[in-house]
């Protein structure tokens, strides 16, 4: 009769080894998420921004339309505004902090 040794059974993994595997997978998934966020997000953002009009990209729209005029007209306008607001300051007694 030959003595046949029973085949060795693989060691059962302990809770620690299983926990390390799960931690390693979680870390790999986190690294993949970081790569996707920091590499693909700017590309998607650029593609999205390229389809928007200039006003949306710059974040504002002109609230007034500039009109032409002579330097004398501008000077008269500024003088009138200074006189108007000087009167407001005098009546209210506003002071600069």
C-alpha positions, 0 to 999 in steps of 0.5 A: 500500500502506498502512502498518499499524502492528502493534498494540502488545503489552501489556507483560509484567509483571515479577516485581516487579509480580507480587510487588506484586499478590500482596502486595496480595492477601495484605494484603487477605486479612489485613485481611479475616481481622482484621475477621472475627476481631474483629467476628464472634468476639464475636457468636458468643461471646455467642450461645454463652454465652447457651445455657450455665447460670449455673454454667458462665458464672461458672466455679464451682459452689457447693462448700457450701450455706449454712445459717442460724443465729444469731449465737451459733452462729456465734460458738461455731463461730469460737471452736471453730475458733480453739482447734482451729487454735491447738493445731495451731500450737503442736504444729507450731511453725508461724510466719508468714514 
